[in-house]
């Protein structure tokens, strides 16, 4: 009865969105749900998940220096920026991505994910990025964000997003790399979580999922973010970690990014829920608070390098402590 009820609702949803029934994109056939967890990584606990540094914050270093710095700090990997202005430029992906990955692996780390500007299969560098990343056996990439078209209804927007992501999912399957869409703050697709869940649950592919960002989820749902996490958790393939708090400046409330543990993200509750839902997936640690330009992906720093590195190490140690304390 439960299964037939789910099938009924999924058929109804497909009718509302106006898309064909979900197709099986797993190359070996079978039910994609059976492969979903294994495709996200074989980690038995939160304490064992790999933690990468977001390479946006190391763009003042070349590939070898970036990799060695990440290793010295104690990271497990590097989340490489493969996008305009990033560590790897899309037009040079076939040349530079192998170099960057080799630098990371040469120091004993790995590349568990990359961050891209990919929005569709029709963009100039989408296929070359996915092909190259797949050949390098990089498990996943982050897509770019989709904006709602105010001239169309929410449902009609979701139709377009579903079609776009279904095509991306098929290309992901071809090259053996999973695409994860990040929930951001604001009014773009995915910020509300339920809209992203609707599309991912309709497409139902192991090659497409969510890069869940608790900082943005807290901005958009200070008390209700737990509901969104419980809803979308089967689709989560990677996690972003960072912190913030609200402050009142010039007669208006503004968001201030702060070091990990100094903001209002309830990390104790979050980590407990990750453990309960068994969301054991690779993590990307971000540093969005003022760090002499490193926070913005600058090519040079305006503060001493040791202050930046000390901040990187402090937040990583904080996260390690949390995972060890609440992840067992």
C-alpha positions as CSV (number, residue, x, y, z in Angstrom):
1,X,0.0,0.0,0.0
2,X,2.8,2.4,1.0
3,X,4.6,1.8,-2.3
4,X,1.5,2.2,-4.4
5,X,0.7,5.5,-2.6
6,X,4.2,6.8,-3.3
7,X,3.9,5.8,-7.0
8,X,0.5,7.7,-7.1
9,X,2.0,10.9,-5.7
10,X,5.1,10.7,-7.9
11,X,2.8,10.2,-11.0
12,X,0.7,13.1,-9.9
13,X,3.8,15.3,-9.4
14,X,5.1,14.4,-12.8
15,X,1.7,15.4,-14.3
16,X,1.9,18.8,-12.5
17,X,5.4,19.4,-13.6
18,X,4.7,18.2,-17.1
19,X,7.7,16.0,-17.4
20,X,8.1,12.3,-18.4
21,X,8.4,9.6,-15.7
22,X,11.8,9.5,-14.1
23,X,14.3,7.4,-16.0
24,X,16.9,5.1,-14.6
25,X,20.3,6.6,-15.2
26,X,22.4,4.0,-13.5
27,X,24.5,2.3,-16.1
28,X,24.1,-1.1,-14.7
29,X,20.3,-0.9,-14.5
30,X,18.1,-1.6,-11.5
31,X,16.5,0.8,-9.1
32,X,18.7,3.9,-8.7
33,X,17.6,4.3,-5.0
34,X,19.5,1.1,-4.2
35,X,22.8,2.7,-5.4
36,X,22.2,6.2,-4.0
37,X,24.1,5.9,-0.7
38,X,27.1,4.0,-2.2
39,X,27.5,6.6,-4.9
40,X,27.8,9.3,-2.2
41,X,30.8,7.6,-0.5
42,X,31.4,4.7,1.7
43,X,31.9,6.3,5.1
44,X,30.7,4.7,8.3
45,X,30.5,7.7,10.5
46,X,30.8,11.5,10.6
47,X,34.3,11.2,12.2
48,X,35.4,9.4,9.0
49,X,34.2,11.7,6.3
50,X,36.8,13.6,4.3
51,X,37.1,17.4,4.9
52,X,38.3,19.5,2.0
53,X,39.2,23.2,2.0
54,X,37.3,25.3,-0.6
55,X,40.1,26.3,-3.0
56,X,38.5,29.7,-3.5
57,X,40.3,30.7,-0.3
58,X,43.7,29.5,-1.6
59,X,43.7,31.2,-5.0
60,X,46.6,33.3,-3.9
61,X,48.7,30.2,-4.3
62,X,49.7,28.0,-7.3
63,X,48.6,24.4,-7.5
64,X,51.6,22.9,-5.7
65,X,51.6,25.6,-2.9
66,X,47.8,25.2,-2.6
67,X,48.1,21.4,-2.2
68,X,51.0,21.6,0.3
69,X,49.2,24.2,2.4
70,X,46.1,22.1,2.6
71,X,48.1,19.1,3.6
72,X,50.1,21.1,6.3
73,X,46.8,22.3,7.8
74,X,45.4,18.8,8.1
75,X,42.8,18.7,5.4
76,X,41.9,15.5,3.6
77,X,41.3,17.1,0.2
78,X,40.8,20.3,-1.8
79,X,37.4,21.4,-3.3
80,X,38.8,22.9,-6.5
81,X,37.1,25.9,-8.1
82,X,36.7,25.0,-11.8
83,X,34.9,28.2,-13.0
84,X,35.5,31.7,-14.3
85,X,38.0,33.4,-12.0
86,X,38.7,30.1,-10.3
87,X,41.9,28.0,-9.7
88,X,41.1,26.2,-13.0
89,X,39.5,28.2,-15.8
90,X,36.9,26.3,-17.8
91,X,38.6,27.1,-21.1
92,X,41.8,25.4,-19.8
93,X,40.2,22.5,-18.0
94,X,41.7,19.7,-20.1
95,X,45.2,21.1,-19.4
96,X,45.0,22.6,-15.9
97,X,42.6,20.3,-14.0
98,X,44.9,17.3,-14.4
99,X,47.8,19.5,-13.1
100,X,45.8,20.7,-10.1
101,X,44.5,17.2,-9.2
102,X,48.0,15.8,-9.6
103,X,49.4,18.4,-7.2
104,X,46.7,17.5,-4.6
105,X,47.3,13.8,-4.9
106,X,51.1,14.1,-4.8
107,X,50.8,15.3,-1.2
108,X,48.6,12.5,-0.1
109,X,45.2,14.3,-0.4
110,X,42.4,13.9,-2.9
111,X,39.8,15.8,-4.8
112,X,36.4,14.7,-3.6
113,X,34.5,17.5,-5.4
114,X,34.9,20.5,-7.6
115,X,32.9,23.7,-7.8
116,X,31.7,24.8,-11.2
117,X,29.5,27.3,-13.0
118,X,27.7,24.6,-14.9
119,X,24.0,25.3,-15.5
120,X,23.1,23.2,-18.5
121,X,24.5,20.7,-21.0
122,X,24.4,23.4,-23.7
123,X,27.1,25.6,-22.2
124,X,30.5,25.8,-24.0
125,X,32.6,24.0,-21.4
126,X,30.1,21.7,-19.7
127,X,31.1,18.5,-21.5
128,X,34.8,19.1,-21.4
129,X,34.7,19.8,-17.6
130,X,32.6,16.7,-16.9
131,X,34.7,14.5,-19.2
132,X,38.0,15.6,-17.7
133,X,36.7,15.3,-14.1
134,X,35.3,11.9,-14.9
135,X,38.6,10.7,-16.4
136,X,40.3,11.9,-13.2
137,X,37.8,9.9,-11.1
138,X,36.6,13.0,-9.2
139,X,33.3,11.8,-7.6
140,X,31.2,15.0,-7.7
141,X,30.9,18.6,-8.8
142,X,28.8,21.5,-7.7
143,X,26.5,23.1,-10.2
144,X,25.8,26.8,-10.6
145,X,22.5,28.2,-9.3
146,X,19.2,28.8,-11.2
147,X,17.2,32.0,-10.9
148,X,13.4,32.0,-11.1
149,X,11.9,33.8,-14.0
150,X,9.3,36.1,-12.5
151,X,7.3,36.2,-15.8
152,X,6.5,32.5,-15.3
153,X,4.7,30.7,-12.5
154,X,6.6,28.7,-9.9
155,X,5.4,25.4,-11.5
156,X,6.5,26.5,-14.9
157,X,9.9,27.4,-13.6
158,X,10.1,24.0,-11.9
159,X,9.3,22.3,-15.3
160,X,12.3,24.1,-16.8
161,X,14.6,23.2,-14.0
162,X,13.5,19.6,-14.1
163,X,14.2,19.4,-17.8
164,X,17.6,21.1,-17.5
165,X,18.7,18.9,-14.5
166,X,17.5,15.7,-16.1
167,X,19.6,16.4,-19.2
168,X,22.6,17.2,-16.9
169,X,22.0,14.0,-15.0
170,X,22.2,11.9,-18.2
171,X,25.5,13.6,-19.1
172,X,26.8,13.0,-15.6
173,X,26.0,9.3,-15.9
174,X,27.9,9.2,-19.2
175,X,31.0,10.5,-17.6
176,X,30.6,8.9,-14.2
177,X,30.4,12.1,-12.0
178,X,27.6,13.2,-9.7
179,X,26.3,16.8,-9.9
180,X,25.1,18.4,-6.6
181,X,23.1,21.6,-6.5
182,X,23.8,23.9,-3.5
183,X,21.0,25.5,-1.6
184,X,21.9,29.2,-1.3
185,X,20.3,32.1,0.5
186,X,17.9,34.4,-1.3
187,X,15.2,33.7,-3.8
188,X,17.0,31.4,-6.3
189,X,15.9,27.9,-6.9
190,X,16.8,25.6,-4.0
191,X,16.9,28.2,-1.3
192,X,13.5,27.0,0.0
193,X,14.7,23.3,-0.1
194,X,11.3,21.9,-0.9
195,X,11.6,23.1,-4.5
196,X,14.9,21.4,-5.0
197,X,13.6,18.2,-3.3
198,X,10.6,18.2,-5.7
199,X,12.8,18.2,-8.8
200,X,15.4,15.8,-7.4
201,X,12.8,13.3,-6.2
202,X,11.1,13.5,-9.7
203,X,14.3,12.9,-11.6
204,X,15.4,10.2,-9.1
205,X,19.0,9.7,-10.3
206,X,22.1,8.7,-8.4
207,X,24.0,11.1,-10.6
208,X,22.2,14.2,-9.3
209,X,21.7,15.5,-5.8
210,X,22.2,18.2,-3.2
211,X,25.2,20.0,-1.8
212,X,23.6,20.9,1.5
213,X,24.7,24.2,3.1
214,X,23.6,24.6,6.7
215,X,24.6,28.3,6.8
216,X,22.3,29.2,4.0
217,X,19.6,26.9,5.3
218,X,19.7,28.7,8.7
219,X,19.5,32.1,7.1
220,X,16.4,31.1,5.2
221,X,14.8,29.0,8.0
222,X,16.2,29.8,11.5
223,X,13.9,27.4,13.3
224,X,12.5,25.3,10.4
225,X,15.8,24.2,8.7
226,X,15.5,20.8,10.3
227,X,12.4,20.0,8.3
228,X,14.2,20.8,5.0
229,X,17.1,18.6,6.0
230,X,14.9,15.7,6.9
231,X,13.1,16.1,3.6
232,X,16.1,16.3,1.3
233,X,18.6,14.1,3.2
234,X,18.4,11.1,0.8
235,X,19.7,13.3,-2.0
236,X,22.6,14.9,-0.1
237,X,25.9,14.1,-1.7
238,X,28.2,16.7,-0.2
239,X,28.1,19.3,2.6
240,X,29.3,22.9,2.9
241,X,30.3,24.2,6.4
242,X,30.5,27.9,7.5
243,X,28.9,30.2,10.0
244,X,27.2,33.6,10.4
245,X,25.1,35.8,12.6
246,X,22.7,38.7,12.1
247,X,23.7,42.2,13.2
248,X,21.9,45.5,13.2
249,X,23.8,48.1,11.2
250,X,22.7,51.5,9.8
251,X,19.0,50.8,10.8
252,X,18.9,47.5,9.0
253,X,19.6,43.8,9.7
254,X,22.6,42.4,7.9
255,X,24.4,39.1,7.7
256,X,27.9,38.9,9.1
257,X,30.0,35.9,8.3
258,X,32.1,34.8,11.3
259,X,34.5,32.0,12.3
260,X,33.1,28.6,12.8
261,X,31.4,28.3,16.2
262,X,31.0,32.1,16.7
263,X,27.7,32.4,14.8
264,X,24.1,31.3,15.2
265,X,24.2,28.0,13.2
266,X,23.2,25.3,15.7
267,X,26.0,22.9,14.9
268,X,25.3,20.7,17.8
269,X,21.8,20.0,16.6
270,X,23.0,19.8,13.0
271,X,25.7,17.2,13.6
272,X,23.3,15.2,15.7
273,X,20.8,15.2,12.8
274,X,23.5,14.3,10.3
275,X,24.4,11.3,12.5
276,X,20.7,10.3,13.0
277,X,20.0,10.5,9.2
278,X,23.4,8.8,8.4
279,X,24.5,11.6,6.2
280,X,28.1,10.6,5.9
281,X,29.4,12.5,2.9
282,X,32.4,14.6,1.9
283,X,32.6,18.1,3.5
284,X,33.8,21.4,2.0
285,X,34.9,23.9,4.7
286,X,34.4,27.6,3.6
287,X,35.9,30.8,5.1
288,X,33.6,33.6,4.1
289,X,34.5,36.1,6.9
290,X,37.2,38.9,6.3
291,X,40.6,37.3,5.7
292,X,42.5,39.8,3.7
293,X,40.9,38.9,0.5
294,X,41.2,35.1,0.8
295,X,37.5,35.0,1.7
296,X,36.7,36.4,-1.7
297,X,39.1,34.3,-3.8
298,X,41.7,37.1,-4.2
299,X,44.9,36.4,-6.0
300,X,46.9,38.3,-3.3
301,X,46.5,39.0,0.4
302,X,46.2,42.3,2.2
303,X,47.0,40.8,5.7
304,X,49.9,38.6,6.8
305,X,49.8,35.0,5.5
306,X,50.1,33.5,8.9
307,X,46.9,35.2,10.1
308,X,45.0,33.6,7.2
309,X,46.5,30.2,7.9
310,X,45.9,30.4,11.6
311,X,42.2,31.1,10.8
312,X,42.1,28.1,8.5
313,X,43.6,25.9,11.1
314,X,41.3,27.1,13.9
315,X,38.1,26.4,12.0
316,X,39.3,23.0,10.9
317,X,40.2,22.1,14.5
318,X,36.8,23.3,15.6
319,X,35.1,21.1,13.0
320,X,37.3,18.1,13.9
321,X,36.4,18.5,17.6
322,X,32.7,18.6,16.8
323,X,32.7,15.6,14.6
324,X,34.6,13.6,17.2
325,X,32.3,14.8,20.1
326,X,28.9,14.4,18.5
327,X,29.7,11.9,15.6
328,X,30.2,8.8,17.7
